[in-house]
Amino acid sequence: MKVTVFGIGYVGLVQAAVLAEVGHDVVCVDVDENKVARLQDGEIPIYEPGLTPLVQSNYQSGRLKFTTDASEGVSHGDLIFIAVGTPPDEDGSADLKYVLAVAETIASNMQKYKIVINKSTVPVGTADKVREKIATVLQTKNKNIDFDVVSNPEFLKEGAAVNDCMRPDRIIIGTHSAKAETKLRELYAPFNRNHDKVIVMDIRSAELTKYAANCMLATKISFMNEIANLAERFGADVENVRRGIGSDPRIGYQFIYPGCGYGGSCFPKDVQALIRSANSVGYQAKILESVEAVNYTQKEKLFEYIMGHFDHDVKGKTVALWGLAFKPNTDDMREASSRVLMEKLWEAGARVQAYDPEAMEETQRIYADQPNLKLMGTKEAALAEADCLVICTEWQAFRAPDFELIKNKLKQPLVFDGRNLYEPSRMKEYGLQYYAIGRGL
Ligand code: UGA
């Protein structure tokens, strides 16, 4: 099938590559000339396991193309995805200007029936706005062309994006058009094997499903962080509580890991956006407000532990930091807990020696002018002459380190762990003073 994807970000690029891989003929359009040129040279702008060979092989086979030419994109695709960003505007609402600009471009260049598919995470009612925009532009151009707008939210996770897209848990299709439903079922047929993963519903419910999923997951995390904070005060161990409640299948083991807060480009933005959307229809989303508030304070947790330990004076101290990305297997630093920690440490006069397996370049780009940040080539090098070690991201490479080496390299045998990677009793045996989240401090 002929497919066009507007917006070559995480979602757009992965979706396009995966569709090309199963045989569809895909054109990707982006306004960023530099990004398009890099992709045409085989350079992938993001770190995502498995993505580079997928993009390169499909580009070489001609099933995946990149262009800045919107009219070429519109004339190519019978199905046109909108996968551009919806950044938060000043009050946290999702800003739809890019989505609506693409809708306008599609309408301006459209010559025959098209199915326009919203892939971006967009507030409930956006498909209606996209439909209105296209209809208005067609009307002013005196063009009488039929089209459908579909909501088809994406549920991929960074770091596992290719796999998530290849093997989706569900394929949500929000549409009122039988014709569009048939076409989308055909498009996704290669991913819909074994059992039917397609769930068809009305457009507004599909739009809300996306927010509800992310907000539910964020709620699980903030809830568990709250329990961790209680465990700490009661002298209990949240890791035992986690295992205890996760064994109930109604609760489940996933997304109940306490830590130094959730980050990334989705949870913080989507929780905020749903709070704002709720306000706009006269409803106060109290649970979500609390989810956000708990996460905000949780991101300051490691800094509080450090300040408490050093009697509220870290001036001149050097902190070794393992993990910069907002989670493992990505180089994404958006809303990362490490940023809150580093910025607070710098403000308090401390220096940071950091290591991350993938996010060093991105960190360098963000903090290019920060004199109190040193990026180190290995996790061991980051320890040299530091006053303590702090862990912000649970990369596999941090799970079984050489504890003797940590003790010998640090000036003090002191570890602050924002992801609960180690057993407190083992740390004690190694002679390391260990602060973790909610583990009966
Ligand atoms: C999230 C959702 O998981 C995807 O399903 C969704 O499609 C995506 O947002 C999106 O809207 O595009 P992602 O932002 O890539 O995916 O990251 P997650 O793996 O969900 O992790 C988010 C944050 O929660 C990370 O900072 C992670 O460290 C934290 N987390 C996760 C915890 O603190 N505890 C947990 O138990 C799980």
Boltz pocket constraint, residues with backbone or C-beta under 6 A from the ligand:
constraints:
  - pocket:
      binder: B
      contacts: [[A, 121], [A, 154], [A, 155], [A, 156], [A, 157], [A, 158], [A, 159], [A, 214], [A, 217], [A, 221], [A, 254], [A, 255], [A, 256], [A, 257], [A, 258], [A, 259], [A, 260], [A, 261], [A, 262], [A, 263], [A, 264], [A, 265], [A, 266], [A, 267], [A, 326], [A, 327]]
      max_distance: 6.0
